[in-house]
C-alpha cells in the first residue's frame, strides 16, 4: 500500500468517524447535564440527531432536532436546535456549551415555566431574537426581548398580552425588566452565570378586591403596590 493511499484512507476514516460520532456521546462529554438538562432518549449522529422528551430540571420542553454547527464550533460546541413537538409550539435557536462562552443565541419561541418559577404565576416565557451568553461568571452578551405570560386567573387582573422587556447585562448578571401595556404590572428578572435567578413581580392593585386576590397568591403590600419575590435555580 502506497503512502498516499494510506493517508487518503486514514483521512476518509477520520471524516467518517466525525460524521457519524453519536450525539449521545457528544452530549455526555458536554456540560449540558450540569446545566440542568436531561432527556429520555438521544439518537443519531452529532451533525443531525434528535433528543426526545428534553427537560430543564422539572420542566418538560419537548422533543428536538439537534445538529452541531461546524463553523460556529471552532471556539466551542454550538448546537442548533428546533423543537419537533410540544404544546408550546416552535422553539429554535443555538445552544453554546463549550469554549469561553456558554448560553443561547438567536432563540425564538415559547418555553413553559410553571415548574421553574415557584409561586410566581408565570406559565410561560416567549423569546424573540434572544441571546444570553456568559463568560466565566459574568454576563458577556444579552439582547432580544422576553415576554412573561401570566396564566393564573386573578379576579380583576387581565395580563393576557403578557409583560415584555429587553434583555441586557447588568452587574455581571442578565437582567430583564418586563412591564404590561399599562405599566401597572411589572416583573424584574435577574439571572446569574450559575443559573440562580431572582424574580420580583409588582402589581398596583387599584381596587380592594384585586388586593385581596393577590394576597391569596402570596403577594404582600409594598407601598402603593403588592409584590412577590421568588429566588430559584434553573
Helices and strands as residue ranges (DSSP letters): H 3-19, H 23-29, E 37-45, E 48-56, E 59-68, G 72-75, E 78-85, E 91-96, E 101-112, E 124-135, E 138-149, E 163-170, E 173-179, E 185-191, E 196-203, H 208-216, E 220-222, E 225-233
